[in-house]
């Protein structure tokens, strides 16, 4: 808890930090947000991956850490984290309300650049 009180806390949450709608204003904002990913991720001491196992409401498919690791934008954020100048910090995977782990990554799959609808 001391870490959170003594220094500024930077949080990047992709769904909230990138405009999701299809208006021209949102598309411009999304482009700016995507270009800023490396800068924001480099400032983060804690890289948090929120990926409980849940069913996507519209597509009726299961989402999990495995599906997170396949998504191109998530892989881009992870790569930005791994290549950032920050040599210290933590990657925390939140699997559910009572299960969190510290994590390393291996690029063992092909990713997909797509959006969930």
Biopython code that builds the backbone (N, CA, C, O; Angstrom):
import numpy as np
from Bio.PDB.StructureBuilder import StructureBuilder

atoms = [
    (1, "UNK", "N", (0.823, -1.191, 0.000)),
    (1, "UNK", "CA", (0.000, 0.000, 0.000)),
    (1, "UNK", "C", (0.870, 1.259, 0.000)),
    (1, "UNK", "O", (0.469, 2.286, -0.548)),
    (2, "UNK", "N", (2.059, 1.189, 0.611)),
    (2, "UNK", "CA", (2.942, 2.361, 0.634)),
    (2, "UNK", "C", (3.320, 2.801, -0.774)),
    (2, "UNK", "O", (3.404, 3.996, -1.056)),
    (3, "UNK", "N", (3.551, 1.816, -1.670)),
    (3, "UNK", "CA", (3.918, 2.146, -3.050)),
    (3, "UNK", "C", (2.866, 3.021, -3.718)),
    (3, "UNK", "O", (3.197, 3.910, -4.502)),
    (4, "UNK", "N", (1.616, 2.772, -3.411)),
    (4, "UNK", "CA", (0.532, 3.521, -4.044)),
    (4, "UNK", "C", (0.378, 4.916, -3.455)),
    (4, "UNK", "O", (-0.236, 5.781, -4.081)),
    (5, "UNK", "N", (0.913, 5.150, -2.283)),
    (5, "UNK", "CA", (0.756, 6.442, -1.629)),
    (5, "UNK", "C", (1.942, 7.368, -1.853)),
    (5, "UNK", "O", (1.784, 8.588, -1.807)),
    (6, "UNK", "N", (3.126, 6.813, -2.097)),
    (6, "UNK", "CA", (4.325, 7.644, -2.143)),
    (6, "UNK", "C", (4.643, 8.213, -3.530)),
    (6, "UNK", "O", (5.342, 9.221, -3.628)),
    (7, "UNK", "N", (4.155, 7.600, -4.581)),
    (7, "UNK", "CA", (4.479, 8.028, -5.942)),
    (7, "UNK", "C", (3.209, 8.190, -6.772)),
    (7, "UNK", "O", (2.170, 7.617, -6.443)),
    (8, "UNK", "N", (3.293, 8.971, -7.847)),
    (8, "UNK", "CA", (2.129, 9.038, -8.746)),
    (8, "UNK", "C", (1.818, 7.643, -9.295)),
    (8, "UNK", "O", (2.732, 6.860, -9.554)),
    (9, "UNK", "N", (0.564, 7.340, -9.467)),
    (9, "UNK", "CA", (0.139, 6.034, -9.962)),
    (9, "UNK", "C", (-0.399, 6.201, -11.382)),
    (9, "UNK", "O", (-1.363, 6.933, -11.600)),
    (10, "UNK", "N", (0.219, 5.527, -12.341)),
    (10, "UNK", "CA", (-0.222, 5.567, -13.729)),
    (10, "UNK", "C", (-0.935, 4.262, -14.042)),
    (10, "UNK", "O", (-0.412, 3.182, -13.763)),
    (11, "UNK", "N", (-2.114, 4.356, -14.614)),
    (11, "UNK", "CA", (-2.904, 3.177, -14.958)),
    (11, "UNK", "C", (-3.290, 3.257, -16.432)),
    (11, "UNK", "O", (-3.828, 4.267, -16.884)),
    (12, "UNK", "N", (-3.017, 2.208, -17.163)),
    (12, "UNK", "CA", (-3.482, 2.096, -18.543)),
    (12, "UNK", "C", (-4.451, 0.925, -18.584)),
    (12, "UNK", "O", (-4.083, -0.202, -18.252)),
    (13, "UNK", "N", (-5.666, 1.185, -18.983)),
    (13, "UNK", "CA", (-6.656, 0.122, -19.159)),
    (13, "UNK", "C", (-7.176, 0.283, -20.574)),
    (13, "UNK", "O", (-7.919, 1.220, -20.864)),
    (14, "UNK", "N", (-6.788, -0.629, -21.457)),
    (14, "UNK", "CA", (-6.980, -0.403, -22.888)),
    (14, "UNK", "C", (-8.420, -0.094, -23.271)),
    (14, "UNK", "O", (-8.657, 0.804, -24.079)),
    (15, "UNK", "N", (-9.371, -0.805, -22.722)),
    (15, "UNK", "CA", (-10.763, -0.585, -23.126)),
    (15, "UNK", "C", (-11.235, 0.821, -22.769)),
    (15, "UNK", "O", (-11.992, 1.432, -23.523)),
    (16, "UNK", "N", (-10.796, 1.331, -21.634)),
    (16, "UNK", "CA", (-11.210, 2.664, -21.206)),
    (16, "UNK", "C", (-10.351, 3.768, -21.807)),
    (16, "UNK", "O", (-10.817, 4.897, -21.967)),
    (17, "UNK", "N", (-9.100, 3.456, -22.142)),
    (17, "UNK", "CA", (-8.173, 4.484, -22.612)),
    (17, "UNK", "C", (-8.200, 4.680, -24.126)),
    (17, "UNK", "O", (-7.628, 5.648, -24.627)),
    (18, "UNK", "N", (-8.846, 3.794, -24.854)),
    (18, "UNK", "CA", (-8.983, 3.937, -26.306)),
    (18, "UNK", "C", (-10.461, 4.091, -26.648)),
    (18, "UNK", "O", (-11.265, 3.224, -26.306)),
    (19, "UNK", "N", (-10.829, 5.184, -27.319)),
    (19, "UNK", "CA", (-12.236, 5.361, -27.714)),
    (19, "UNK", "C", (-12.718, 4.153, -28.522)),
    (19, "UNK", "O", (-12.019, 3.680, -29.418)),
    (20, "UNK", "N", (-13.906, 3.661, -28.203)),
    (20, "UNK", "CA", (-14.407, 2.432, -28.805)),
    (20, "UNK", "C", (-15.443, 2.647, -29.905)),
    (20, "UNK", "O", (-15.657, 1.745, -30.714)),
    (21, "UNK", "N", (-16.093, 3.809, -29.963)),
    (21, "UNK", "CA", (-17.149, 3.962, -30.966)),
    (21, "UNK", "C", (-16.554, 4.272, -32.344)),
    (21, "UNK", "O", (-15.339, 4.414, -32.481)),
    (22, "UNK", "N", (-17.402, 4.373, -33.348)),
    (22, "UNK", "CA", (-16.943, 4.492, -34.732)),
    (22, "UNK", "C", (-17.081, 5.891, -35.319)),
    (22, "UNK", "O", (-16.924, 6.060, -36.528)),
    (23, "UNK", "N", (-17.370, 6.894, -34.502)),
    (23, "UNK", "CA", (-17.471, 8.264, -35.016)),
    (23, "UNK", "C", (-16.090, 8.746, -35.472)),
    (23, "UNK", "O", (-15.070, 8.229, -35.017)),
    (24, "UNK", "N", (-16.060, 9.737, -36.371)),
    (24, "UNK", "CA", (-14.766, 10.232, -36.866)),
    (24, "UNK", "C", (-13.941, 10.833, -35.732)),
    (24, "UNK", "O", (-12.716, 10.713, -35.722)),
    (25, "UNK", "N", (-14.609, 11.479, -34.779)),
    (25, "UNK", "CA", (-13.892, 12.034, -33.623)),
    (25, "UNK", "C", (-13.260, 10.916, -32.794)),
    (25, "UNK", "O", (-12.120, 11.042, -32.345)),
    (26, "UNK", "N", (-13.991, 9.835, -32.593)),
    (26, "UNK", "CA", (-13.457, 8.706, -31.827)),
    (26, "UNK", "C", (-12.314, 8.031, -32.568)),
    (26, "UNK", "O", (-11.341, 7.599, -31.951)),
    (27, "UNK", "N", (-12.426, 7.939, -33.879)),
    (27, "UNK", "CA", (-11.354, 7.317, -34.665)),
    (27, "UNK", "C", (-10.070, 8.128, -34.531)),
    (27, "UNK", "O", (-8.995, 7.549, -34.373)),
    (28, "UNK", "N", (-10.159, 9.457, -34.592)),
    (28, "UNK", "CA", (-8.977, 10.307, -34.385)),
    (28, "UNK", "C", (-8.432, 10.129, -32.975)),
    (28, "UNK", "O", (-7.222, 10.006, -32.784)),
    (29, "UNK", "N", (-9.317, 10.114, -31.997)),
    (29, "UNK", "CA", (-8.896, 9.914, -30.608)),
    (29, "UNK", "C", (-8.262, 8.555, -30.401)),
    (29, "UNK", "O", (-7.292, 8.423, -29.654)),
    (30, "UNK", "N", (-8.807, 7.541, -31.060)),
    (30, "UNK", "CA", (-8.254, 6.191, -30.942)),
    (30, "UNK", "C", (-6.848, 6.149, -31.518)),
    (30, "UNK", "O", (-5.962, 5.521, -30.940)),
    (31, "UNK", "N", (-6.631, 6.814, -32.656)),
    (31, "UNK", "CA", (-5.286, 6.855, -33.248)),
    (31, "UNK", "C", (-4.288, 7.489, -32.288)),
    (31, "UNK", "O", (-3.174, 6.991, -32.128)),
    (32, "UNK", "N", (-4.682, 8.578, -31.654)),
    (32, "UNK", "CA", (-3.801, 9.228, -30.662)),
    (32, "UNK", "C", (-3.553, 8.303, -29.476)),
    (32, "UNK", "O", (-2.425, 8.192, -28.995)),
    (33, "UNK", "N", (-4.601, 7.646, -29.010)),
    (33, "UNK", "CA", (-4.456, 6.741, -27.866)),
    (33, "UNK", "C", (-3.521, 5.584, -28.203)),
    (33, "UNK", "O", (-2.673, 5.215, -27.390)),
    (34, "UNK", "N", (-3.668, 5.016, -29.386)),
    (34, "UNK", "CA", (-2.817, 3.895, -29.786)),
    (34, "UNK", "C", (-1.361, 4.337, -29.879)),
    (34, "UNK", "O", (-0.467, 3.609, -29.447)),
    (35, "UNK", "N", (-1.112, 5.518, -30.437)),
    (35, "UNK", "CA", (0.271, 6.020, -30.518)),
    (35, "UNK", "C", (0.866, 6.285, -29.139)),
    (35, "UNK", "O", (2.086, 6.256, -28.975)),
    (36, "UNK", "N", (0.018, 6.541, -28.153)),
    (36, "UNK", "CA", (0.519, 6.846, -26.809)),
    (36, "UNK", "C", (0.770, 5.600, -25.961)),
    (36, "UNK", "O", (1.328, 5.706, -24.869)),
    (37, "UNK", "N", (0.369, 4.426, -26.440)),
    (37, "UNK", "CA", (0.513, 3.203, -25.641)),
    (37, "UNK", "C", (1.930, 3.034, -25.097)),
    (37, "UNK", "O", (2.077, 2.846, -23.889)),
    (38, "UNK", "N", (2.984, 3.090, -25.919)),
    (38, "UNK", "CA", (4.328, 2.867, -25.361)),
    (38, "UNK", "C", (4.694, 3.855, -24.253)),
    (38, "UNK", "O", (5.320, 3.465, -23.268)),
    (39, "UNK", "N", (4.317, 5.111, -24.398)),
    (39, "UNK", "CA", (4.660, 6.113, -23.377)),
    (39, "UNK", "C", (3.954, 5.825, -22.056)),
    (39, "UNK", "O", (4.571, 5.900, -20.994)),
    (40, "UNK", "N", (2.683, 5.502, -22.113)),
    (40, "UNK", "CA", (1.949, 5.211, -20.877)),
    (40, "UNK", "C", (2.424, 3.919, -20.231)),
    (40, "UNK", "O", (2.629, 3.862, -19.018)),
    (41, "UNK", "N", (2.598, 2.888, -21.038)),
    (41, "UNK", "CA", (3.023, 1.601, -20.498)),
    (41, "UNK", "C", (4.412, 1.715, -19.872)),
    (41, "UNK", "O", (4.679, 1.079, -18.852)),
    (42, "UNK", "N", (5.299, 2.515, -20.463)),
    (42, "UNK", "CA", (6.648, 2.685, -19.920)),
    (42, "UNK", "C", (6.633, 3.329, -18.538)),
    (42, "UNK", "O", (7.544, 3.095, -17.743)),
    (43, "UNK", "N", (5.624, 4.128, -18.239)),
    (43, "UNK", "CA", (5.534, 4.785, -16.932)),
    (43, "UNK", "C", (4.953, 3.879, -15.849)),
    (43, "UNK", "O", (5.065, 4.179, -14.661)),
    (44, "UNK", "N", (4.348, 2.794, -16.249)),
    (44, "UNK", "CA", (3.643, 1.936, -15.291)),
    (44, "UNK", "C", (4.597, 1.000, -14.559)),
    (44, "UNK", "O", (5.332, 0.234, -15.184)),
    (45, "UNK", "N", (4.580, 1.068, -13.245)),
    (45, "UNK", "CA", (5.318, 0.081, -12.467)),
    (45, "UNK", "C", (4.534, -1.219, -12.404)),
    (45, "UNK", "O", (5.121, -2.300, -12.346)),
    (46, "UNK", "N", (3.234, -1.121, -12.415)),
    (46, "UNK", "CA", (2.359, -2.294, -12.359)),
    (46, "UNK", "C", (1.619, -2.415, -13.682)),
    (46, "UNK", "O", (0.853, -1.526, -14.055)),
    (47, "UNK", "N", (1.845, -3.493, -14.377)),
    (47, "UNK", "CA", (1.159, -3.786, -15.634)),
    (47, "UNK", "C", (0.119, -4.842, -15.294)),
    (47, "UNK", "O", (0.456, -6.006, -15.077)),
    (48, "UNK", "N", (-1.134, -4.439, -15.249)),
    (48, "UNK", "CA", (-2.196, -5.317, -14.760)),
    (48, "UNK", "C", (-3.008, -5.848, -15.933)),
    (48, "UNK", "O", (-3.472, -5.094, -16.788)),
    (49, "UNK", "N", (-3.164, -7.157, -15.948)),
    (49, "UNK", "CA", (-3.944, -7.826, -16.985)),
    (49, "UNK", "C", (-5.199, -8.372, -16.318)),
    (49, "UNK", "O", (-5.136, -9.308, -15.521)),
    (50, "UNK", "N", (-6.323, -7.784, -16.649)),
    (50, "UNK", "CA", (-7.604, -8.194, -16.071)),
    (50, "UNK", "C", (-8.247, -9.181, -17.034)),
    (50, "UNK", "O", (-8.796, -8.785, -18.063)),
    (51, "UNK", "N", (-8.178, -10.480, -16.696)),
    (51, "UNK", "CA", (-8.664, -11.483, -17.648)),
    (51, "UNK", "C", (-9.311, -12.679, -16.954)),
    (51, "UNK", "O", (-8.832, -13.805, -17.084)),
    (52, "UNK", "N", (-10.390, -12.438, -16.221)),
    (52, "UNK", "CA", (-11.108, -13.589, -15.669)),
    (52, "UNK", "C", (-11.737, -14.391, -16.812)),
    (52, "UNK", "O", (-11.929, -13.870, -17.910)),
    (53, "UNK", "N", (-12.047, -15.629, -16.554)),
    (53, "UNK", "CA", (-12.744, -16.437, -17.550)),
    (53, "UNK", "C", (-14.210, -16.013, -17.540)),
    (53, "UNK", "O", (-14.925, -16.208, -16.558)),
    (54, "UNK", "N", (-14.640, -15.426, -18.662)),
    (54, "UNK", "CA", (-16.024, -14.959, -18.800)),
    (54, "UNK", "C", (-16.501, -15.242, -20.221)),
    (54, "UNK", "O", (-15.700, -15.417, -21.139)),
    (55, "UNK", "N", (-17.806, -15.281, -20.380)),
    (55, "UNK", "CA", (-18.375, -15.456, -21.710)),
    (55, "UNK", "C", (-18.691, -14.089, -22.304)),
    (55, "UNK", "O", (-19.314, -13.251, -21.651)),
    (56, "UNK", "N", (-18.259, -13.865, -23.544)),
    (56, "UNK", "CA", (-18.575, -12.619, -24.242)),
    (56, "UNK", "C", (-20.075, -12.614, -24.526)),
    (56, "UNK", "O", (-20.601, -13.554, -25.123)),
    (57, "UNK", "N", (-20.752, -11.572, -24.104)),
    (57, "UNK", "CA", (-22.214, -11.513, -24.177)),
    (57, "UNK", "C", (-22.723, -11.628, -25.609)),
    (57, "UNK", "O", (-23.662, -12.381, -25.869)),
    (58, "UNK", "N", (-22.119, -10.894, -26.542)),
    (58, "UNK", "CA", (-22.619, -10.871, -27.915)),
    (58, "UNK", "C", (-22.133, -12.048, -28.756)),
    (58, "UNK", "O", (-22.897, -12.613, -29.540)),
    (59, "UNK", "N", (-20.874, -12.413, -28.594)),
    (59, "UNK", "CA", (-20.293, -13.444, -29.457)),
    (59, "UNK", "C", (-20.393, -14.847, -28.885)),
    (59, "UNK", "O", (-20.080, -15.819, -29.573)),
    (60, "UNK", "N", (-20.820, -14.963, -27.648)),
    (60, "UNK", "CA", (-20.998, -16.273, -27.007)),
    (60, "UNK", "C", (-19.736, -17.131, -27.065)),
    (60, "UNK", "O", (-19.803, -18.336, -27.304)),
    (61, "UNK", "N", (-18.582, -16.492, -26.843)),
    (61, "UNK", "CA", (-17.344, -17.259, -26.760)),
    (61, "UNK", "C", (-16.664, -16.914, -25.452)),
    (61, "UNK", "O", (-16.876, -15.842, -24.886)),
    (62, "UNK", "N", (-15.847, -17.834, -24.982)),
    (62, "UNK", "CA", (-15.184, -17.646, -23.699)),
    (62, "UNK", "C", (-13.945, -16.768, -23.877)),
    (62, "UNK", "O", (-13.187, -16.918, -24.835)),
    (63, "UNK", "N", (-13.763, -15.854, -22.935)),
    (63, "UNK", "CA", (-12.587, -14.997, -22.886)),
    (63, "UNK", "C", (-11.773, -15.387, -21.663)),
    (63, "UNK", "O", (-12.333, -15.753, -20.630)),
    (64, "UNK", "N", (-10.457, -15.310, -21.777)),
    (64, "UNK", "CA", (-9.567, -15.739, -20.695)),
    (64, "UNK", "C", (-8.176, -15.154, -20.945)),
    (64, "UNK", "O", (-7.988, -14.350, -21.858)),
    (65, "UNK", "N", (-7.214, -15.559, -20.135)),
    (65, "UNK", "CA", (-5.831, -15.144, -20.368)),
    (65, "UNK", "C", (-5.362, -15.611, -21.748)),
    (65, "UNK", "O", (-4.640, -14.887, -22.433)),
    (66, "UNK", "N", (-5.763, -16.799, -22.151)),
    (66, "UNK", "CA", (-5.358, -17.312, -23.468)),
    (66, "UNK", "C", (-5.900, -16.432, -24.590)),
    (66, "UNK", "O", (-5.171, -16.121, -25.532)),
    (67, "UNK", "N", (-7.159, -16.029, -24.507)),
    (67, "UNK", "CA", (-7.718, -15.170, -25.563)),
    (67, "UNK", "C", (-7.096, -13.774, -25.498)),
    (67, "UNK", "O", (-6.896, -13.138, -26.533)),
    (68, "UNK", "N", (-6.792, -13.297, -24.292)),
    (68, "UNK", "CA", (-6.091, -12.015, -24.149)),
    (68, "UNK", "C", (-4.749, -12.083, -24.877)),
    (68, "UNK", "O", (-4.393, -11.160, -25.609)),
    (69, "UNK", "N", (-4.002, -13.175, -24.677)),
    (69, "UNK", "CA", (-2.667, -13.320, -25.259)),
    (69, "UNK", "C", (-2.706, -13.447, -26.781)),
    (69, "UNK", "O", (-1.690, -13.227, -27.440)),
    (70, "UNK", "N", (-3.855, -13.798, -27.347)),
    (70, "UNK", "CA", (-3.990, -13.912, -28.799)),
    (70, "UNK", "C", (-4.308, -12.580, -29.466)),
    (70, "UNK", "O", (-3.999, -12.392, -30.643)),
    (71, "UNK", "N", (-4.917, -11.659, -28.738)),
    (71, "UNK", "CA", (-5.363, -10.406, -29.348)),
    (71, "UNK", "C", (-4.167, -9.506, -29.656)),
    (71, "UNK", "O", (-3.316, -9.253, -28.804)),
    (72, "UNK", "N", (-4.134, -9.036, -30.888)),
    (72, "UNK", "CA", (-3.001, -8.238, -31.357)),
    (72, "UNK", "C", (-2.732, -7.000, -30.529)),
    (72, "UNK", "O", (-1.578, -6.696, -30.229)),
    (73, "UNK", "N", (-3.797, -6.267, -30.147)),
    (73, "UNK", "CA", (-3.575, -5.039, -29.376)),
    (73, "UNK", "C", (-3.043, -5.361, -27.988)),
    (73, "UNK", "O", (-2.226, -4.613, -27.451)),
    (74, "UNK", "N", (-3.489, -6.454, -27.408)),
    (74, "UNK", "CA", (-2.973, -6.847, -26.090)),
    (74, "UNK", "C", (-1.507, -7.246, -26.201)),
    (74, "UNK", "O", (-0.701, -6.936, -25.324)),
    (75, "UNK", "N", (-1.170, -7.934, -27.284)),
    (75, "UNK", "CA", (0.226, -8.310, -27.510)),
    (75, "UNK", "C", (1.089, -7.071, -27.729)),
    (75, "UNK", "O", (2.239, -7.025, -27.293)),
    (76, "UNK", "N", (0.528, -6.059, -28.411)),
    (76, "UNK", "CA", (1.246, -4.803, -28.622)),
    (76, "UNK", "C", (1.529, -4.119, -27.292)),
    (76, "UNK", "O", (2.640, -3.642, -27.064)),
    (77, "UNK", "N", (0.541, -4.070, -26.420)),
    (77, "UNK", "CA", (0.734, -3.464, -25.097)),
    (77, "UNK", "C", (1.783, -4.237, -24.304)),
    (77, "UNK", "O", (2.653, -3.644, -23.666)),
    (78, "UNK", "N", (1.692, -5.567, -24.350)),
    (78, "UNK", "CA", (2.660, -6.397, -23.634)),
    (78, "UNK", "C", (4.065, -6.170, -24.178)),
    (78, "UNK", "O", (5.013, -6.046, -23.403)),
    (79, "UNK", "N", (4.210, -6.115, -25.499)),
    (79, "UNK", "CA", (5.518, -5.890, -26.105)),
    (79, "UNK", "C", (6.054, -4.513, -25.741)),
    (79, "UNK", "O", (7.243, -4.362, -25.461)),
    (80, "UNK", "N", (5.183, -3.508, -25.743)),
    (80, "UNK", "CA", (5.601, -2.166, -25.318)),
    (80, "UNK", "C", (6.126, -2.220, -23.893)),
    (80, "UNK", "O", (7.112, -1.559, -23.567)),
    (81, "UNK", "N", (5.482, -2.990, -23.056)),
    (81, "UNK", "CA", (5.928, -3.140, -21.666)),
    (81, "UNK", "C", (7.304, -3.802, -21.618)),
    (81, "UNK", "O", (8.204, -3.335, -20.920)),
    (82, "UNK", "N", (7.454, -4.889, -22.361)),
    (82, "UNK", "CA", (8.715, -5.633, -22.331)),
    (82, "UNK", "C", (9.879, -4.831, -22.913)),
    (82, "UNK", "O", (11.023, -5.012, -22.496)),
    (83, "UNK", "N", (9.599, -3.949, -23.872)),
    (83, "UNK", "CA", (10.654, -3.163, -24.517)),
    (83, "UNK", "C", (10.869, -1.794, -23.889)),
    (83, "UNK", "O", (11.748, -1.046, -24.315)),
    (84, "UNK", "N", (10.075, -1.463, -22.882)),
    (84, "UNK", "CA", (10.197, -0.137, -22.274)),
    (84, "UNK", "C", (11.513, -0.009, -21.516)),
    (84, "UNK", "O", (12.148, -1.005, -21.170)),
    (85, "UNK", "N", (11.903, 1.217, -21.271)),
    (85, "UNK", "CA", (13.141, 1.487, -20.537)),
    (85, "UNK", "C", (13.032, 1.070, -19.074)),
    (85, "UNK", "O", (14.053, 0.898, -18.409)),
    (86, "UNK", "N", (11.826, 0.907, -18.565)),
    (86, "UNK", "CA", (11.626, 0.530, -17.158)),
    (86, "UNK", "C", (12.128, -0.897, -16.952)),
    (86, "UNK", "O", (11.626, -1.839, -17.565)),
    (87, "UNK", "N", (13.100, -1.038, -16.103)),
    (87, "UNK", "CA", (13.680, -2.352, -15.846)),
    (87, "UNK", "C", (13.066, -3.030, -14.631)),
    (87, "UNK", "O", (13.293, -4.218, -14.397)),
    (88, "UNK", "N", (12.294, -2.286, -13.863)),
    (88, "UNK", "CA", (11.653, -2.868, -12.692)),
    (88, "UNK", "C", (10.153, -2.739, -12.853)),
    (88, "UNK", "O", (9.659, -1.961, -13.668)),
    (89, "UNK", "N", (9.457, -3.498, -12.079)),
    (89, "UNK", "CA", (8.007, -3.436, -12.118)),
    (89, "UNK", "C", (7.430, -4.833, -12.132)),
    (89, "UNK", "O", (8.153, -5.829, -12.108)),
    (90, "UNK", "N", (6.136, -4.884, -12.171)),
    (90, "UNK", "CA", (5.442, -6.153, -12.046)),
    (90, "UNK", "C", (4.369, -6.277, -13.112)),
    (90, "UNK", "O", (3.685, -5.307, -13.441)),
    (91, "UNK", "N", (4.231, -7.472, -13.643)),
    (91, "UNK", "CA", (3.084, -7.812, -14.478)),
    (91, "UNK", "C", (2.193, -8.693, -13.621)),
    (91, "UNK", "O", (2.597, -9.770, -13.181)),
    (92, "UNK", "N", (0.988, -8.226, -13.394)),
    (92, "UNK", "CA", (0.054, -8.922, -12.513)),
    (92, "UNK", "C", (-1.127, -9.388, -13.348)),
    (92, "UNK", "O", (-1.782, -8.589, -14.017)),
    (93, "UNK", "N", (-1.392, -10.686, -13.304)),
    (93, "UNK", "CA", (-2.535, -11.248, -14.018)),
    (93, "UNK", "C", (-3.649, -11.477, -13.008)),
    (93, "UNK", "O", (-3.472, -12.200, -12.027)),
    (94, "UNK", "N", (-4.798, -10.855, -13.256)),
    (94, "UNK", "CA", (-5.953, -11.039, -12.379)),
    (94, "UNK", "C", (-6.899, -12.008, -13.074)),
    (94, "UNK", "O", (-7.547, -11.678, -14.067)),
    (95, "UNK", "N", (-6.957, -13.218, -12.517)),
    (95, "UNK", "CA", (-7.802, -14.276, -13.077)),
    (95, "UNK", "C", (-9.223, -14.214, -12.523)),
    (95, "UNK", "O", (-10.161, -14.708, -13.150)),
    (96, "UNK", "N", (-9.378, -13.617, -11.363)),
    (96, "UNK", "CA", (-10.681, -13.528, -10.711)),
    (96, "UNK", "C", (-10.545, -12.781, -9.403)),
    (96, "UNK", "O", (-9.459, -12.309, -9.064)),
    (97, "UNK", "N", (-11.629, -12.669, -8.668)),
    (97, "UNK", "CA", (-11.642, -11.892, -7.430)),
    (97, "UNK", "C", (-10.651, -12.416, -6.400)),
    (97, "UNK", "O", (-10.149, -11.647, -5.579)),
    (98, "UNK", "N", (-10.362, -13.709, -6.431)),
    (98, "UNK", "CA", (-9.481, -14.297, -5.418)),
    (98, "UNK", "C", (-8.230, -14.927, -6.002)),
    (98, "UNK", "O", (-7.518, -15.641, -5.295)),
    (99, "UNK", "N", (-7.944, -14.683, -7.268)),
    (99, "UNK", "CA", (-6.763, -15.294, -7.871)),
    (99, "UNK", "C", (-6.010, -14.279, -8.726)),
    (99, "UNK", "O", (-6.497, -13.831, -9.764)),
    (100, "UNK", "N", (-4.815, -13.930, -8.265)),
    (100, "UNK", "CA", (-3.915, -13.049, -8.993)),
    (100, "UNK", "C", (-2.537, -13.701, -9.003)),
    (100, "UNK", "O", (-2.166, -14.391, -8.054)),
    (101, "UNK", "N", (-1.779, -13.483, -10.078)),
    (101, "UNK", "CA", (-0.428, -14.021, -10.149)),
    (101, "UNK", "C", (0.513, -12.989, -10.754)),
    (101, "UNK", "O", (0.103, -12.150, -11.556)),
    (102, "UNK", "N", (1.780, -13.063, -10.360)),
    (102, "UNK", "CA", (2.830, -12.315, -11.054)),
    (102, "UNK", "C", (3.192, -13.144, -12.272)),
    (102, "UNK", "O", (3.188, -14.374, -12.210)),
    (103, "UNK", "N", (3.506, -12.482, -13.380)),
    (103, "UNK", "CA", (3.648, -13.246, -14.603)),
    (103, "UNK", "C", (4.799, -12.773, -15.464)),
    (103, "UNK", "O", (5.142, -11.591, -15.488)),
    (104, "UNK", "N", (5.382, -13.718, -16.167)),
    (104, "UNK", "CA", (6.279, -13.462, -17.277)),
    (104, "UNK", "C", (5.546, -13.918, -18.523)),
    (104, "UNK", "O", (4.490, -14.543, -18.420)),
    (105, "UNK", "N", (6.077, -13.622, -19.690)),
    (105, "UNK", "CA", (5.365, -13.954, -20.913)),
    (105, "UNK", "C", (6.270, -14.673, -21.885)),
    (105, "UNK", "O", (7.485, -14.476, -21.891)),
    (106, "UNK", "N", (5.673, -15.497, -22.693)),
    (106, "UNK", "CA", (6.359, -16.128, -23.814)),
    (106, "UNK", "C", (5.489, -15.940, -25.047)),
    (106, "UNK", "O", (4.282, -16.178, -25.005)),
    (107, "UNK", "N", (6.100, -15.515, -26.137)),
    (107, "UNK", "CA", (5.347, -15.286, -27.378)),
    (107, "UNK", "C", (5.249, -16.594, -28.147)),
    (107, "UNK", "O", (5.948, -16.785, -29.142)),
    (108, "UNK", "N", (4.388, -17.492, -27.692)),
    (108, "UNK", "CA", (4.330, -18.827, -28.268)),
    (108, "UNK", "C", (3.152, -19.044, -29.211)),
    (108, "UNK", "O", (2.933, -20.166, -29.668)),
    (109, "UNK", "N", (2.394, -17.999, -29.508)),
    (109, "UNK", "CA", (1.234, -18.140, -30.390)),
    (109, "UNK", "C", (1.211, -17.004, -31.396)),
    (109, "UNK", "O", (1.917, -16.006, -31.254)),
    (110, "UNK", "N", (0.404, -17.177, -32.390)),
    (110, "UNK", "CA", (0.166, -16.088, -33.340)),
    (110, "UNK", "C", (-0.947, -15.218, -32.802)),
    (110, "UNK", "O", (-1.924, -15.728, -32.253)),
    (111, "UNK", "N", (-0.815, -13.915, -32.952)),
    (111, "UNK", "CA", (-1.844, -12.993, -32.482)),
    (111, "UNK", "C", (-2.791, -12.599, -33.602)),
    (111, "UNK", "O", (-2.520, -12.842, -34.778)),
    (112, "UNK", "N", (-3.894, -11.992, -33.225)),
    (112, "UNK", "CA", (-4.880, -11.500, -34.175)),
    (112, "UNK", "C", (-5.198, -10.054, -33.866)),
    (112, "UNK", "O", (-5.436, -9.708, -32.709)),
    (113, "UNK", "N", (-5.207, -9.198, -34.881)),
    (113, "UNK", "CA", (-5.645, -7.822, -34.706)),
    (113, "UNK", "C", (-7.104, -7.747, -35.122)),
    (113, "UNK", "O", (-7.422, -7.702, -36.310)),
    (114, "UNK", "N", (-7.973, -7.734, -34.144)),
    (114, "UNK", "CA", (-9.406, -7.625, -34.401)),
    (114, "UNK", "C", (-10.046, -6.966, -33.198)),
    (114, "UNK", "O", (-9.404, -6.758, -32.169)),
    (115, "UNK", "N", (-11.303, -6.644, -33.337)),
    (115, "UNK", "CA", (-12.041, -6.080, -32.213)),
    (115, "UNK", "C", (-13.213, -6.982, -31.904)),
    (115, "UNK", "O", (-13.808, -7.575, -32.804)),
    (116, "UNK", "N", (-13.545, -7.085, -30.622)),
    (116, "UNK", "CA", (-14.741, -7.812, -30.231)),
    (116, "UNK", "C", (-15.921, -6.900, -30.440)),
    (116, "UNK", "O", (-15.815, -5.694, -30.217)),
    (117, "UNK", "N", (-17.015, -7.432, -30.852)),
    (117, "UNK", "CA", (-18.196, -6.602, -31.112)),
    (117, "UNK", "C", (-19.175, -6.719, -29.989)),
    (117, "UNK", "O", (-20.234, -6.093, -30.026)),
]
sb = StructureBuilder()
sb.init_structure("model")
sb.init_model(0)
sb.init_chain("A")
sb.init_seg("    ")
for serial, (resi, resn, name, xyz) in enumerate(atoms, 1):
    if name == "N":
        sb.init_residue(resn, " ", resi, " ")
    sb.init_atom(name, np.array(xyz, "f"), 0.0, 1.0, " ", f" {name:<3s}", serial, name[0])
structure = sb.get_structure()
